[in-house]
Amino acid sequence: MMDLKKSLVCVAVLLTLATSQSDGPCPSEATVGTQIELACFLPSGTEIEIDWRARKYVTLECDGKGSFACAELPKVSPKSVPPTRAMLKNCELPVNESLACTLQTLGAPIATSLTLRGIAAKHLTLDHVQGLVNLSTLTLVGSSVTHLPTAALSALPALRRLTVREASLHLTSDSLLGVSGLEYLELSASDIKQLNASFFRGQESLHTLSLWGNELRALQSGIFEGLDELDTLDLSSNPLQSLGDGVLEAAKNLRVLRLVDTELSQLDEPSLHNLNSLEELMILDGRKPLKIGSRSLALPKLRLIELERCKISVLPGDALSGARSLRTLSLSHNALESLPSELLRDSTELRALNLSHNALKSLTPALFQPLWHLEELNLDNNQLEEFSDDMFETLGVLRSLSARNNRLRTLSPTAFRGARSLQYLDLAHNELTLRSADTIETPIDGYMDFTDGRSSPMAELIAMQYLDLGHNQIQDVFYDWRNVMLNLKLLNLTNNRIEFLENPDINFLSIDAIVDFRYNQITTIQVSERELEARADDGESYAGSGRLLVDGNPFNCDCFTFSLLRFLNSPSYEHIFPVLTIDDAICASPPALANITVRAAPLAKLTCELPPPKCPDNCNCTLHPAEQAIKIDCMEPPLNVPAPYEFGFGLNRTVLRLQNAPPSLNISLPVHELVLSGLNLKAPPPGPAPPELKLLDLTNNLLTEVPPASGYKLRLARNPIACDCAHSDDLVALHKSTDRVWDYNITTCAHGGLLQLNSDANLLCARTKAAWAAGIGGTLALLGVLATVLAVLWLRYQNEIKVYLFARGWCGCLTRSGKEAPAKYDAFLSFSHKDEETVVHKLVPELERRGYRLCVHYRDWAPGESIAEHVSRSVLEARRTLVVASPGFLSSEWARAEFRAAHARALREGRARVIVILLGELPAPDPNAQEDDLRTYLRTNTYLKWGDPWFWQKLQYALPHRPLGDLKEVLPLAPGTISADALRAALAVHIEPKDKLSNGFQPRLLPPPAL
């Protein structure tokens, strides 16, 4: 136990020696366990980084191409197996020192691979390689490599692999002189433009030659002379335009040839002549269209041919003639529109054929006839429109067939005959319906009743495991997919046009199958609970991992969804596989359920509309599985009704709702519930009810009495049932048999109380008497309150009320003139000349239009008399004096005299003679002067205001009242034609000085009469 603890502590200590500070000098020695990363400064000033990994590699990197000496490097002492690979990066090699010392110091004494990156190869001398007797692999990377270090290379006896990359090589015929034993030579991405014919002289052991990424446009004839052991040749990424006649002929044992990204434009028989050992040919990503010549690929040992992305448009029928060993052929990403039927005549051993990404429009069965051993066939991304009869009949061992992204519309029923080993079939992104007279039968009934015997063209593919038919036009789920493909693991039917799934469509014998129905147009999944329960009876024998995916479909959440949800929630479904998963499925219709998950849909709202002729004319029929009823809504009783058991879903009741009240309940229909709701019925229709009737719905009517007992139940909610003394016997009897009324607990009386709380006869009668007393008392109290309110309103607004009634002629008493004596005028108009625009042009015409006789001074005063006499006579001859009070009126002495005369008469007679019309706002009174009579009058009496909305009604009421007949008897004194000058002269009585009239006569100066 103590030894184990010591070992663990040592390991922990060694593992912590991972890094060192980069700003310090390098230690003389470093002990390492499995790895170390060390950054430090050498005594010479060069900053270095050492990365050491046990069993893998050690890297020495110099900063800024610094130099180093073996003696100043820290000595790495490994405690585990040293690395086998070493790299010197961006360092100047030590002078006159062997790199064996460097590797020894760095803890890699047994390294067999050395990489020099960023180090000039010409500086690699004999001194550097002394002692590297075990070095088998040398890699030189970097643009500073311009020549091969021939002397150093020849001094490495164990060297077998030489790689030069990312260089700028200048090669001569002696660049490899003296270098022997090389088995792998890579001169890549090194800007080589030409190779001398004798460059590879002496390299008899060379197996692999890689010249990719250079600038070789042609190869000299005889360049491969002597390379009898050459196995693999890579000429990729060169502007190679031709292989030349017989340029490869000397490499008679060549097995692999790679020509990727070249300018090769023609491949004919001489190009590969005598390469009878060639097994793999890869010509990819051609820069120019490649023309394939006759028998150009007729090599007996070819096992793999890849001619991809070479813009090949035509293949001769004998291009592969004699290629009897061919196992893999790929012609993908070309421009082939057709293939000769004899192309593969000799390729009887072919295992994989890739024809994808071409422009193939059709293929003949003869093309595949020789391919008895074909296992994989790829036809993706072509323009194929059909698979004809017996297309793959001879492909008995075919395991995988893919034809995605074509234009397939038709599959012959015998297209896959013979391909019984097919396990993977991908026909996605085509235009397949798979409907034909040979594969599908028409529905036997128009009401969602399909046959279970449909078979697809894949009916013989009993080994099928993965069938991809996504993005097609398929509308059906075929019999063979469910009952023949017993090993099915995935059936992809996404993005098709499937609208309806019935019970057989979701019953797959392969219980581990994942069937993807997502993103179709499925609105309904119709299940047979009886059949599913029969499958569930076997319990664990059906246990599997399969699933049916149906998310992303526009589900119509109806009565079929009800059955589906009820079964999915039942314990029996735990034993049904594949499992139908609808957790994320969304209802698309009806609108009331849109955008909620199918799982969350309320069962009571999952219904189906029944179309004609199963639904009677002029009726609406709805299946309600949650209520186990079919509901029929009609204006009048129909001639017949459908039987509920015809539709499944456990329906056992027929509910008939009528929009119009029938004359009698004697309806000869097998209905279990009759709904007469909301028809304003005051009593149920008479007559015997249908014998099957169990419930009569009379809700929301005008029933005041509970109908008598019968053989069916009642619904009576929302009726004004009279719960009073007169009906107490019926209510008490009903309380003793409440089962007669289905909604007894919620049925209310007319006064709003519950029916069940009104079953005491004594209480009902007492309540009735109290209600009468309360009604009479309340009525009297209401009348008293109303009378009081009317009296208050009369006292407060009697003038307004009188005006309103008088204006409409509703109160005849207001039109009487009383005992007032007759007079010459109805009104004398007193105003200031400053207000003549309003008075002369608006007030006077409107009053005279209404039949009033007016006295106005500019028309009715004769010249020659004194103003005082005119004023006094006008006031006496008029029933009322209209005073137009305004700022101008207050400033006129004669106007105020007219007011005083009229006011004095009113005081003597004790009758209201003065009507004041306020025109505009009066100026504020002088606080130091005595208040004049008009202001005192306005402060203590009511007046009219010009512009008031009720002005004319109020004025008419204030003027003398006469019946309409009186107004017609006395014609108004219409003014004669008065010229403008005459009118101005007449009005001048208020304009000229008070001691002179406008007609030139001197008036008698009389003071205004005393009031």
DASULDA-V765517 format. One record per backbone hydrogen bond with DSSP energy under -1.0 kcal/mol. NH is the residue of the N-H (numbers start at 1). CO is the residue of the C=O. E is the energy in kcal/mol with one decimal. If there is no record, write none. Layout:
[[NH CO E] [NH CO E]]
This chain:
[[5 1 -1.9] [6 2 -2.3] [7 3 -2.1] [8 4 -2.1] [9 5 -2.1] [10 6 -2.2] [11 7 -2.3] [12 8 -2.2] [13 9 -2.3] [14 10 -2.6] [15 11 -2.4] [16 12 -1.2] [18 16 -2.2] [26 41 -2.6] [30 75 -2.8] [32 77 -1.8] [36 52 -2.1] [37 18 -4.7] [38 50 -3.0] [40 48 -2.0] [41 24 -1.8] [42 46 -2.9] [45 42 -2.4] [48 40 -2.8] [49 61 -1.9] [50 38 -3.5] [51 59 -2.1] [52 36 -3.0] [53 57 -2.8] [54 34 -3.2] [55 81 -1.4] [56 53 -1.7] [58 85 -1.5] [59 51 -2.3] [60 87 -2.8] [61 49 -2.4] [62 89 -2.3] [63 47 -2.5] [75 28 -2.6] [76 105 -2.9] [77 30 -3.1] [79 32 -2.2] [85 56 -1.1] [86 113 -2.4] [87 58 -2.1] [88 115 -2.6] [89 60 -2.8] [90 117 -2.9] [92 66 -2.3] [99 128 -3.0] [103 99 -2.5] [104 100 -2.2] [105 101 -2.7] [106 102 -2.2] [107 104 -1.3] [108 103 -3.1] [111 108 -1.3] [112 84 -2.0] [113 84 -1.4] [114 137 -2.5] [115 86 -2.2] [116 139 -2.9] [117 88 -2.4] [118 141 -2.9] [123 120 -1.3] [124 121 -2.1] [129 125 -1.0] [132 129 -2.0] [133 131 -1.6] [136 112 -2.3] [137 112 -2.1] [138 161 -2.6] [139 114 -2.5] [140 163 -3.1] [141 116 -2.3] [142 165 -1.9] [145 142 -1.7] [150 148 -2.3] [153 149 -2.5] [154 150 -2.4] [156 153 -1.5] [159 156 -1.2] [160 136 -3.1] [161 136 -2.5] [162 184 -2.5] [163 138 -2.4] [164 186 -3.0] [165 140 -2.2] [168 145 -2.3] [169 190 -1.7] [170 146 -2.4] [175 172 -1.4] [177 174 -1.6] [179 176 -1.9] [183 160 -2.9] [184 160 -2.3] [185 208 -2.4] [186 162 -2.6] [187 210 -2.6] [188 164 -1.7] [189 212 -2.1] [199 196 -2.0] [201 198 -1.8] [203 200 -1.9] [206 203 -1.6] [207 183 -2.5] [208 183 -2.3] [209 232 -2.7] [210 185 -2.4] [211 234 -3.2] [213 236 -1.7] [215 192 -2.8] [223 220 -1.8] [225 222 -1.8] [227 224 -1.8] [228 226 -1.8] [230 227 -1.2] [231 207 -3.4] [232 207 -2.4] [233 256 -2.5] [234 209 -2.3] [235 258 -2.6] [237 260 -4.0] [240 238 -1.0] [241 217 -1.7] [251 248 -1.2] [252 250 -2.1] [254 251 -1.9] [255 231 -2.6] [256 231 -2.6] [257 280 -2.5] [258 233 -2.5] [259 282 -3.6] [261 284 -2.7] [263 240 -1.2] [265 241 -1.1] [267 291 -2.8] [273 270 -1.1] [275 272 -1.9] [276 274 -1.7] [278 275 -1.3] [279 255 -2.8] [280 255 -2.5] [281 304 -2.5] [282 257 -2.6] [283 306 -3.0] [285 308 -1.6] [287 262 -3.0] [290 310 -2.1] [291 265 -2.1] [293 267 -3.3] [296 293 -1.7] [297 319 -1.8] [298 295 -1.2] [299 297 -2.2] [303 279 -2.9] [304 279 -2.8] [305 328 -2.4] [306 281 -2.8] [307 330 -2.9] [309 332 -1.7] [319 316 -1.7] [321 318 -1.4] [323 320 -2.5] [324 322 -2.3] [327 303 -2.5] [328 303 -2.8] [329 352 -2.5] [330 305 -2.6] [331 354 -3.3] [333 356 -1.7] [335 312 -2.8] [343 340 -1.8] [345 342 -1.6] [348 346 -1.2] [350 347 -1.5] [351 327 -3.1] [352 327 -2.5] [353 376 -2.6] [354 329 -2.9] [355 378 -3.1] [357 380 -2.5] [359 336 -2.6] [361 337 -1.5] [367 364 -1.5] [371 368 -1.4] [372 370 -2.0] [374 371 -1.0] [375 351 -3.1] [376 351 -2.4] [377 400 -2.3] [378 353 -2.6] [379 402 -4.1] [381 404 -2.6] [383 360 -2.4] [387 410 -1.8] [391 388 -1.5] [392 415 -2.0] [393 390 -1.2] [395 392 -1.4] [396 394 -1.8] [398 395 -1.0] [399 375 -2.2] [400 375 -2.4] [401 424 -2.8] [402 377 -2.3] [403 426 -3.7] [405 428 -1.6] [407 384 -2.2] [409 385 -2.7] [410 385 -1.6] [412 387 -2.6] [415 412 -2.2] [417 414 -1.3] [419 416 -1.9] [420 418 -1.6] [422 419 -1.4] [423 399 -2.2] [424 399 -2.5] [425 466 -2.9] [426 401 -2.5] [427 468 -3.1] [429 470 -2.4] [431 408 -2.2] [439 436 -1.1] [440 436 -1.7] [455 439 -1.1] [459 456 -1.5] [461 458 -2.1] [462 460 -2.0] [464 461 -1.4] [465 423 -2.6] [466 423 -2.9] [467 490 -3.0] [468 425 -2.9] [469 492 -2.9] [471 494 -2.6] [473 432 -2.7] [479 454 -3.5] [483 479 -2.5] [484 480 -1.9] [485 480 -2.0] [486 484 -2.0] [488 485 -1.3] [489 465 -3.0] [490 465 -2.4] [491 514 -2.7] [492 467 -2.7] [493 516 -2.3] [495 518 -1.5] [497 474 -2.4] [501 524 -2.4] [506 503 -1.3] [507 504 -1.6] [509 482 -2.8] [511 509 -1.3] [513 510 -1.7] [514 489 -2.2] [515 547 -2.8] [516 491 -2.9] [517 549 -2.9] [519 551 -1.3] [521 498 -1.9] [523 499 -2.6] [524 499 -1.1] [526 501 -3.7] [532 528 -2.4] [533 529 -2.4] [534 530 -1.5] [535 531 -1.8] [536 532 -2.1] [538 535 -1.0] [539 536 -1.7] [541 538 -1.7] [542 539 -1.9] [543 540 -2.0] [546 511 -2.6] [547 513 -1.3] [548 579 -3.5] [549 515 -2.8] [550 581 -1.2] [555 553 -1.9] [555 586 -1.1] [556 523 -2.5] [557 589 -2.7] [558 556 -1.4] [562 558 -1.4] [563 559 -1.7] [564 560 -2.2] [565 561 -2.9] [566 562 -2.5] [567 563 -2.1] [568 564 -2.6] [569 565 -1.7] [570 567 -1.7] [573 570 -1.2] [574 571 -1.4] [575 572 -1.7] [576 573 -1.7] [579 546 -2.6] [581 548 -2.6] [585 582 -1.2] [587 596 -3.1] [588 555 -3.1] [589 555 -1.7] [593 590 -2.0] [595 587 -2.8] [596 593 -1.4] [598 585 -2.3] [601 598 -1.2] [605 602 -1.5] [606 603 -1.5] [607 605 -1.2] [608 623 -1.5] [610 621 -2.9] [619 616 -1.1] [620 633 -2.3] [622 631 -2.7] [623 608 -3.2] [624 629 -3.1] [629 624 -2.1] [630 653 -2.4] [631 622 -3.3] [632 655 -3.6] [633 620 -3.1] [634 657 -2.9] [646 643 -1.4] [647 644 -1.5] [651 648 -2.0] [652 628 -2.4] [653 628 -1.2] [655 630 -2.8] [656 673 -3.2] [657 632 -3.4] [658 675 -2.2] [659 634 -2.0] [660 635 -1.5] [665 686 -3.2] [667 665 -2.6] [669 667 -2.2] [671 669 -2.1] [672 654 -2.3] [673 654 -1.9] [674 695 -2.4] [675 656 -3.3] [676 697 -3.2] [678 699 -1.8] [693 690 -1.6] [694 672 -2.8] [695 672 -1.4] [696 713 -2.9] [697 674 -3.3] [698 715 -2.4] [700 717 -2.3] [702 681 -2.7] [713 694 -2.6] [714 740 -2.4] [715 696 -1.9] [721 719 -2.1] [722 704 -2.9] [724 722 -1.0] [728 725 -1.2] [731 727 -2.0] [732 728 -2.4] [733 729 -2.3] [734 730 -2.3] [735 731 -2.0] [736 732 -1.0] [737 734 -1.2] [740 737 -1.8] [741 738 -1.5] [742 714 -3.2] [744 741 -1.5] [746 743 -1.5] [747 743 -1.0] [749 753 -3.7] [750 721 -2.9] [752 749 -1.6] [755 747 -3.2] [757 754 -1.1] [758 755 -1.7] [764 760 -2.3] [765 761 -2.4] [766 762 -2.6] [767 763 -2.4] [768 764 -1.8] [769 765 -2.2] [770 766 -2.4] [771 767 -2.0] [772 768 -2.1] [773 769 -2.4] [774 770 -2.6] [775 771 -2.1] [776 772 -2.6] [777 773 -2.6] [778 774 -2.3] [779 775 -2.2] [780 776 -2.5] [781 777 -2.6] [782 778 -2.3] [783 779 -2.4] [784 780 -2.5] [785 781 -2.4] [786 782 -2.5] [787 783 -2.6] [788 784 -2.3] [789 785 -2.5] [790 786 -2.3] [791 787 -2.4] [792 788 -2.4] [793 789 -2.4] [794 790 -2.2] [795 791 -2.5] [796 792 -2.3] [797 793 -2.7] [801 797 -2.7] [802 798 -2.9] [803 799 -2.9] [804 800 -2.6] [805 801 -2.8] [806 802 -3.3] [807 803 -2.6] [809 806 -1.0] [810 805 -2.3] [814 811 -1.3] [815 812 -1.7] [820 817 -1.1] [825 877 -2.8] [826 853 -2.2] [827 853 -1.7] [828 880 -2.6] [829 855 -2.6] [830 882 -3.2] [835 832 -2.1] [836 833 -1.4] [839 835 -2.5] [840 836 -2.3] [842 838 -1.1] [843 838 -2.2] [844 839 -2.9] [846 842 -1.5] [847 843 -2.1] [848 844 -2.4] [849 845 -1.8] [850 846 -1.1] [851 848 -1.2] [852 847 -2.0] [855 827 -2.2] [859 856 -1.5] [860 856 -3.0] [861 857 -1.2] [870 866 -2.2] [871 867 -2.8] [872 868 -2.5] [873 869 -2.8] [874 870 -2.6] [875 871 -2.2] [876 872 -1.8] [877 873 -2.3] [879 825 -1.8] [880 826 -1.1] [881 913 -2.8] [882 828 -2.9] [883 915 -2.9] [884 830 -2.7] [885 883 -1.2] [885 917 -1.9] [890 886 -2.0] [891 887 -1.0] [892 889 -1.3] [896 892 -1.9] [897 893 -1.8] [898 894 -2.1] [899 895 -1.9] [900 896 -2.3] [901 897 -2.2] [902 898 -2.2] [903 899 -2.7] [904 900 -2.5] [905 901 -1.8] [906 902 -1.9] [907 903 -1.8] [908 904 -2.0] [909 905 -2.3] [910 906 -1.3] [911 906 -1.1] [915 881 -2.8] [917 883 -3.4] [918 944 -3.7] [919 885 -3.4] [929 926 -1.1] [936 932 -1.7] [937 933 -2.4] [938 934 -2.6] [939 935 -1.7] [941 937 -1.6] [944 916 -3.0] [946 918 -2.2] [948 945 -2.1] [951 948 -2.3] [954 950 -2.7] [955 951 -2.6] [956 952 -2.5] [957 953 -2.1] [958 954 -2.0] [959 955 -1.8] [967 963 -1.6] [968 964 -1.1] [969 965 -1.3] [970 966 -1.4] [974 972 -1.6] [983 979 -2.5] [984 980 -2.3] [985 981 -2.4] [986 982 -2.5] [987 983 -2.0] [990 987 -1.9] [991 988 -1.5] [992 988 -3.1] [996 993 -1.7] [997 1001 -1.6] [1000 997 -1.4] [1006 1004 -1.6]]
